[in-house]
Amino acid sequence: MKRSGYLDHHNVWLFMYMNCICLYYQRLTSQWAIGFPTTDSLADEMPCGSIPKVPNAQIEGRNKEMYEPGETIRYQCDAGFLTVGPPEIICREGNWTAPPFCEGIGSTSKQPMRRVDLLQKLLVVKFKVLKSQGKGGKCGPPPVIENGDLLSFPMQEYPQGTTLEYKCPSLYVLEGSQYITCTDGQWTSPPVCLVPCTASEEDMGRNNVELKWVPERKLYVRSGDVIEFQCKRGYLEDPASSPFRAQCVEGTIEYPRCKPGT
């Protein structure tokens, strides 16, 4: 006697009973199998419901009522907040992995936050890690970068899949990815904080030049920015001088030179 039956469990399994033989369809492998699905395999293919809400954060992508296993959602903290923990969550076994949280940097002024104030604020930030399902080894302490800070409390050991974030001080340029990830016992490459430049009154005075467009005695610029100089009154451009449009290169400025006029 043949008979067939259909069981809808979140649209995951399709059962057919024929002569007492159970066939079920596995969505992840797109194959039919003989027997009965186990509880573990059923959980692996369960979808996830609505995503966790994170205060002061927005999500990248479309908000849905149901998400397929393996789908990821990325959070982006609002201006004035730091992302603490992995920025992405993953749908696994019908549940979302732990989301990040957004920590306010505590400054309402338009002026950049002082480095010491930022460090004091970051000392109270809690650290969350994302554990992956891979078999890779654990990682040791994260790399220390010059002029940069890790946005979490450092630990001696991290599990596979952990993602950490770095931050550069004001006026420093972060080059590379701000995130590193523990992969197979090794950290991915950390970023570099490029040093800014200071056009000081002393350095300009030694070369008989001044700032061309701004009436300032000192100027701070980021690495890669261009500063334009001119000769002081009573001086002329030195023919052997470097260009009067000088670029800041990782904390260094090649000043042009002027000589006394005749």
N, C-alpha and C positions, 0 to 999 in steps of 0.2 A: 504494500500500500504506500503510495507516494503522497506526500503532503509538503507544503511549503509554508514558511512563516516569515514575518518581517518584524524586526525589533529596531526601533529608532532610539538610539541613545546619543543625543547631541549630533545626530546625523553621522555617527561614526561607524556603526556596524550594520551589516546586512546579513541576515541568517536565512539559510535555505535547508530544510530538512527533507532529505530524499532517501527513503529506505533506511531510516535511522542514522543517516550520515549527516553530520553538521558541517556546512560550508560557511565560512565567514570571509568578508572582504576587508583587507587591511589598507586603510587609506594612505598611511605613510609609505608603504612599499608598493601600493597599487597592484596587489596580487591577492588571489583567492587562496585560502588555507583550509585544511581539513582538521576538525576538532573543535574545541571550545576556546574562546579567547580568555586569557588570564586577567586577573585584576590589574597586574602591573602593566601589561600591554594596553589594556583599556585606558588606564590613567595617562599613559604616554601620549595618547591621541585625543585627550579631552581638551576642548578649547577653553579659553579664559574669558571671563566677563569684563566689565568695565575696568578701566585702568585706575590705579590709585591716584588720588588727588594730592598734589604737592603744593603747599602754599607758596606764593610768589614765584610760580614757575608756569611756563607754557609748554605744550607738547608740539613736536614736529610731526605732522601727518594728520590724518583724518580720525576723529573720534568715533568709535563704533561701539555697538552693544556686545559684539562677540568677536574674538580674535582667534586665529588658527594657532595650533602648537608651533612654536619656533618663531612666531612673529615678535618683533622688537619695537619698542617705543622709546623715543629720545626726548628728554626734558631739557628746557633752556630756561635758566633763572632770569628774572627780570633785572633791569639795570639797578646797580647798588647792592646786588646779592651775589654770593659766591656759591658755586655748585660743589657740594660736599658728597663724595661717594661716586660710584659709576653713574654717568649720565643716562645710560640705557637700562631698560628692564626687558626681560624675556619671558614669554609665556611657556611654562613648563609644567606638565602633569596637571593642567587645569588651574594653575596658580601663577601669579606674577612673582618674579624675583624682587628683592628689596629695592625700592626706589631711592633716589638721592634726596637730599633736602637742601634748601636754599638758606644760607646764613648771611644776614645783613652785615655789611662791613661797618655799620654804625656811624657813617658820616653823611650829613645832609648838606655840607658845604660844597660849593663848586670847586674849591681848591683840592688838589690831590691829597689823599690821606698820608700822614707822615709814616715812614717805614716802621718806626718803633710802635706807633699806635696800631698799625695793621698786624704786626707780629703779636702784640698783646691780645688783639681780637681773635687771631687764629689759634691761640693757645687753648681757647675754650671750645673750639669746634670739635664735634664728635666725628669719629671716622667709621665709615661703613664700607664693607668690601663685597664684591660680587664673586661668588664661588661658581666656577664653571663645572661642567660635567666631564671634562677631559681628564686624561691620566697623566698630564704633565707634572713635573716636579715642582716643589715649592721654591720660592725666591727669598733671598736674604734681604738685608736693608736696602732701600731704594738709593739710587745714585744721588750724591750731593752736587748741586749745580752752583757755580759761582754767581753771586749776586741774586740768586733766586731762592724761593721758599717753597716747601711742600705744604699743601693745604690740608694736612692731617697730622696726627701724632705719629712719629716714626716707630716702627716695630722691628724686631729682629727677624721675623719670619712671616711670609705672606703665602696664602694658598694660590694655586693655579687659577688664572683668570682675574686676579685682583687688578683694579684700575685705580691709579693715583693721579692727582693733578698738581701742577706747579703754577706759581705766580711770580711775575717779575715786579719790582718796585716801580713807582711812578717815573716816567720818562725813559725807563729801560724798555727796549724792544724785545719781545719774546719771539725767537726764531725757532721754527720747528713746531711739532705738536705739543700742546700743553699737557697731554696725557701720556702716561706710560702704562704698560700692561705686563703682568707676569705671564710669560709664555714658555712652557717647557723648561722651567727653572731659571729663565733669564729674563731680565727686564728689557723692554724695547728702548730705543734710543731716547734719552731725555732732551728737553729743549735747551736753548742757550739764551741767556739774558744779555743783550748787547748794551754796552756801557754808553750813556749819553755824553755829550760834550759841553764844556763850559767855555764860552768866549769871555775871558776875564779882561779887566781894565789893564792889569799888569802886562799880560801877553800882548795885547793890542798896542800898549805904549812902547814896548820894546821894538815893535815893527813899524811904529809911526802910522798906525791905521786906526780906524774907528768903524763902528757899524754904520751902514749906509742908510737904511730905511727906518731904523728905530732909535730914538734918543735915549738909549740905555747904556750904562757902563758895563753891564754884564748880561749875558744871554745864555740860557740853557736850551739845548736842542737835542732831539733824538738822533740815534745813529742812522745815517742815511739822509738826514735833512741837510739843506744847503744854506750857508750864511753868506751874505754879500757885504764886502768891506769897501771902504774908500780911504784915500789918504787924508790925514789931518791937514788943517789949513797951514799953508806954508811948506808943504811937502809934495813931491811928485812921485809918480809910480816908478819903481826901480825896473829897468828893462829886463833884469834877470829874475824878477819876482815870479812867484807862482801865481796862478789865476786869482782874481779878486772875488770870484765865486768859489768858496771853499766848502767841501762836503765833510760832514762829521762821519768819521769811520771808526766805530767802536772806541769812542773816547778821545780820539786824536783829530786835531785840526791842523792843517798846513797853512799857516798864516802867510798872506802876501806881505810884501815889504815896500816901503816908501823911503825916499832919500830927501834930504833938505833941498828946497828949490833954490835956484840961482837967479 
